């Protein structure tokens, strides 16, 4: 059980880092400003749903 908890925490933190350091900077450079806003909102919502459905229960 401890392994599942640590693995879930590592995936959650890794996902936050990937979003912050890779995906959002690419979106800033590659997308138009109005598309960037909707994209970042959608990515945040999906990561939040994933967190609530998978990482929190573990």
C-alpha positions as a Markdown table, in Angstrom:
| # | Residue | x | y | z |
|---|---|---|---|---|
| 1 | Unk | 0.0 | 0.0 | 0.0 |
| 2 | Unk | 2.9 | 2.4 | 0.8 |
| 3 | Unk | 4.3 | 1.8 | -2.7 |
| 4 | Unk | 1.0 | 2.8 | -4.3 |
| 5 | Unk | 0.9 | 5.9 | -2.2 |
| 6 | Unk | 4.4 | 6.9 | -3.1 |
| 7 | Unk | 4.0 | 6.1 | -6.8 |
| 8 | Unk | 0.8 | 8.1 | -6.9 |
| 9 | Unk | 2.4 | 11.1 | -5.2 |
| 10 | Unk | 5.4 | 10.9 | -7.6 |
| 11 | Unk | 3.1 | 10.8 | -10.7 |
| 12 | Unk | 1.0 | 13.7 | -9.3 |
| 13 | Unk | 4.1 | 15.9 | -8.7 |
| 14 | Unk | 5.6 | 14.8 | -12.0 |
| 15 | Unk | 2.4 | 15.8 | -13.8 |
| 16 | Unk | 2.5 | 19.2 | -12.2 |
| 17 | Unk | 6.1 | 19.7 | -13.2 |
| 18 | Unk | 5.4 | 18.6 | -16.7 |
| 19 | Unk | 2.5 | 21.0 | -17.0 |
| 20 | Unk | 4.4 | 23.9 | -15.5 |
| 21 | Unk | 7.8 | 23.4 | -17.2 |
| 22 | Unk | 6.9 | 21.8 | -20.6 |
| 23 | Unk | 3.3 | 22.1 | -21.7 |
| 24 | Unk | 2.4 | 25.6 | -20.6 |
| 25 | Unk | 5.5 | 27.3 | -22.0 |
| 26 | Unk | 5.0 | 25.5 | -25.3 |
| 27 | Unk | 1.4 | 26.7 | -25.4 |
| 28 | Unk | 2.5 | 30.3 | -24.7 |
| 29 | Unk | 4.8 | 30.2 | -27.7 |
| 30 | Unk | 2.8 | 28.1 | -30.2 |
| 31 | Unk | -0.8 | 29.1 | -29.6 |
| 32 | Unk | -2.6 | 32.4 | -30.2 |
| 33 | Unk | -3.5 | 34.3 | -27.0 |
| 34 | Unk | -7.3 | 33.4 | -27.2 |
| 35 | Unk | -6.5 | 29.7 | -27.9 |
| 36 | Unk | -3.9 | 29.6 | -25.1 |
| 37 | Unk | -6.5 | 30.6 | -22.5 |
| 38 | Unk | -9.0 | 27.9 | -23.4 |
| 39 | Unk | -6.2 | 25.3 | -23.8 |
| 40 | Unk | -4.7 | 26.0 | -20.3 |
| 41 | Unk | -8.2 | 26.0 | -18.8 |
| 42 | Unk | -8.9 | 22.6 | -20.4 |
| 43 | Unk | -5.6 | 21.1 | -19.4 |
| 44 | Unk | -6.1 | 22.3 | -15.8 |
| 45 | Unk | -9.6 | 20.8 | -15.7 |
| 46 | Unk | -8.5 | 17.5 | -17.0 |
| 47 | Unk | -5.5 | 17.2 | -14.7 |
| 48 | Unk | -7.8 | 18.1 | -11.8 |
| 49 | Unk | -10.2 | 15.4 | -12.8 |
| 50 | Unk | -7.4 | 12.9 | -13.1 |
| 51 | Unk | -6.1 | 14.0 | -9.7 |
| 52 | Unk | -9.5 | 13.6 | -8.1 |
| 53 | Unk | -10.2 | 10.3 | -9.7 |
| 54 | Unk | -6.9 | 8.5 | -9.5 |
| 55 | Unk | -4.3 | 10.2 | -7.2 |
| 56 | Unk | -6.4 | 11.2 | -4.2 |
| 57 | Unk | -8.0 | 7.8 | -3.7 |
| 58 | Unk | -4.6 | 6.1 | -3.8 |
